[in-house]
Amino acid sequence: MLTKPKMRVGRAQAENLSGSESIQVLEEGVERDVREMTTWHKRDWQQFYELARRPWRKHRPPRPVYPTGLNRVLPAAGFSLSELDDAGVDLDQAESWGLPVDAGRIGAYGPNVTVLRDFVRSSRQPL
């Protein structure tokens, strides 16, 4: 005989679960809430795919890199101030666009400046 799997949840979580059955179980002198796991219905899947098909509303900010050797780069903590300056982006704009900034980095890496310029150009164009 097959039974539905049960999932233990805390009292506060069980109150927040909407549309699912919550059962009180007394186990070893401690009262716990147990709810039956449910599967997604057709409307849940439709909402999921509608969300997944939507295009990005904004362009994702680029991630900075720094050279570590011959033909090798590693991710950096943020863009240096000189890279932002070379790309024509001030610190306030960078923060509003969600660009990571690392004030401790010194120097400008050419590919980072190019990527920043492309990002600025694409973020100013309406989608």
PALOKOL-316215 format. One record per residue (C-alpha): x, y, z; residue in one letter. Coordinates in nm, 2 decimals, m for minus. Each point is the difference from the previous one (the first is absolute). Layout:
PT        x        y        z   resn
PT        X        Y        Z      A
...
END
This chain:
PT        x        y        z   resn
PT     0.00     0.00     0.00      M
PT     0.15     0.33    m0.11      L
PT    m0.04     0.31     0.22      T
PT     0.08     0.36    m0.08      K
PT     0.33     0.12     0.13      P
PT    m0.02     0.24     0.29      K
PT     0.22     0.30     0.07      M
PT     0.07     0.15     0.35      R
PT    m0.03     0.37     0.04      V
PT     0.00     0.24     0.29      G
PT    m0.31     0.15     0.15      R
PT     0.06     0.34    m0.16      A
PT     0.07    m0.15    m0.34      Q
PT    m0.32    m0.21     0.01      A
PT    m0.21     0.31     0.06      E
PT     0.16     0.16    m0.31      N
PT    m0.07    m0.29    m0.23      L
PT    m0.30     0.09    m0.20      S
PT    m0.22    m0.26    m0.16      G
PT     0.17    m0.30     0.15      S
PT    m0.12    m0.23     0.27      E
PT     0.18     0.03     0.34      S
PT    m0.03    m0.28     0.25      I
PT     0.09     0.02     0.37      Q
PT     0.21    m0.30     0.11      V
PT     0.10    m0.09     0.35      L
PT     0.34    m0.16    m0.01      E
PT     0.21    m0.08     0.31      E
PT    m0.20     0.25     0.21      G
PT     0.07     0.28    m0.25      V
PT    m0.28     0.13    m0.22      E
PT     0.11     0.06    m0.37      R
PT    m0.17     0.12    m0.31      D
PT     0.02    m0.24    m0.30      V
PT    m0.13     0.08    m0.34      R
PT    m0.05    m0.21    m0.31      E
PT     0.22     0.08    m0.29      M
PT    m0.19     0.11    m0.30      T
PT     0.08     0.01    m0.37      T
PT    m0.02     0.29    m0.23      W
PT    m0.33     0.05    m0.18      H
PT    m0.04     0.10    m0.36      K
PT    m0.03     0.37     0.09      R
PT     0.32    m0.01     0.20      D
PT     0.19    m0.13    m0.30      W
PT    m0.16     0.26    m0.22      Q
PT     0.11     0.28     0.23      Q
PT     0.35    m0.15     0.02      F
PT     0.05    m0.01    m0.37      Y
PT    m0.15     0.35    m0.05      E
PT     0.26     0.13     0.24      L
PT     0.28    m0.20    m0.16      A
PT    m0.08     0.12    m0.35      R
PT     0.01     0.37     0.09      R
PT     0.30     0.19    m0.14      P
PT     0.23     0.18     0.24      W
PT    m0.13     0.34     0.09      R
PT     0.35     0.13     0.05      K
PT     0.33    m0.12    m0.12      H
PT     0.20    m0.19     0.26      R
PT     0.31     0.20     0.12      P
PT     0.33    m0.14    m0.12      P
PT     0.24    m0.17     0.23      R
PT     0.36     0.14     0.01      P
PT     0.31    m0.21    m0.04      V
PT     0.37     0.05     0.04      Y
PT     0.29    m0.16    m0.18      P
PT     0.21    m0.25     0.20      T
PT     0.23    m0.13    m0.27      G
PT     0.04    m0.09    m0.36      L
PT    m0.36    m0.05    m0.14      N
PT    m0.15    m0.03     0.34      R
PT    m0.25     0.22     0.19      V
PT    m0.17    m0.03     0.34      L
PT    m0.31     0.17     0.13      P
PT     0.06     0.33     0.18      A
PT    m0.19     0.13     0.30      A
PT    m0.11     0.31    m0.20      G
PT     0.10     0.25    m0.27      F
PT     0.28     0.24     0.09      S
PT    m0.06     0.37     0.01      L
PT     0.22     0.06    m0.30      S
PT    m0.20    m0.26    m0.20      E
PT    m0.32     0.18     0.09      L
PT     0.16     0.34    m0.09      D
PT     0.13    m0.13    m0.34      D
PT    m0.34    m0.14    m0.08      A
PT    m0.17     0.33     0.09      G
PT    m0.19    m0.13     0.30      V
PT     0.01     0.19     0.33      D
PT    m0.03    m0.17     0.34      L
PT    m0.37     0.09     0.05      D
PT    m0.10    m0.14    m0.34      Q
PT     0.19    m0.32     0.07      A
PT    m0.18    m0.05     0.33      E
PT    m0.34     0.07    m0.15      S
PT     0.06    m0.25    m0.28      W
PT     0.12    m0.27     0.25      G
PT     0.36     0.00    m0.13      L
PT     0.25    m0.14     0.26      P
PT     0.27     0.25     0.08      V
PT     0.33    m0.08     0.17      D
PT     0.18     0.32     0.11      A
PT     0.31    m0.20     0.09      G
PT     0.08    m0.11    m0.35      R
PT     0.25     0.20    m0.19      I
PT     0.02     0.04    m0.37      G
PT    m0.23    m0.07    m0.29      A
PT    m0.04    m0.33    m0.19      Y
PT    m0.10     0.07    m0.36      G
PT    m0.27    m0.28    m0.04      P
PT    m0.17     0.13     0.32      N
PT    m0.02     0.35    m0.14      V
PT    m0.14    m0.13    m0.33      T
PT    m0.26    m0.21     0.17      V
PT    m0.10     0.30     0.22      L
PT    m0.03     0.23    m0.31      R
PT    m0.23    m0.26    m0.17      D
PT    m0.21    m0.03     0.32      F
PT    m0.04     0.37     0.02      V
PT    m0.10     0.02    m0.37      R
PT    m0.25    m0.28     0.04      S
PT    m0.15     0.13     0.33      S
PT    m0.07     0.34    m0.16      R
PT    m0.20    m0.15    m0.29      Q
PT    m0.37    m0.08     0.07      P
PT    m0.09    m0.37    m0.03      L
END
